[in-house]
Amino acid sequence: MKVHEQVSATKQVFGPEDALALAATVDRIVASKGRRVIEVDLRRDRPSRDELLKLLLGPTGKLRAPSLLQGRILVVGFDEASYSKLLL
């Protein structure tokens, strides 16, 4: 995979409004929390603002890392299977 842009989470903070703006640009979100992977198809389901923020933000109130934007899919958190599927 070719990286077009890499942003350090320590240098550029993505707060709640930034995370929601990023989510508005995608069709699908794949969020990993612990061993759980939650997939949301934003074309069919539109979660509330609070539900989206629970998926996107970590305990610090910032966008969870790592986050990967590939096309119209946003992957938040790390799940090896999710990354493998996207990178093939």
C-alpha positions, 0 to 999 in steps of 0.5 A: 500500500502506498501512503499518501499522508501520514500524520503524527497523533502527537503533533496534530490532535484530532478532537471530537469535531475533527473525528466527526468531520473525518467520519462524514467523508467515509461510507464505512467505519471499522472500529476495534475496541479490545477484541471487539470489531464493530463495522458500521455502514454509514450508507445504510445506518446512521448512528447518533453523534454520541454513538459515532464518538464512542467508536472514534474517540479514545479515553483522552477524547481524541481520535483513537490510534492507529487510524487508517483511511483507505478510500471511503473506509475508516479503520480506527484502532488496531485489529490484525484481521481488519488490516489484513483484509484491507491491505490485500 
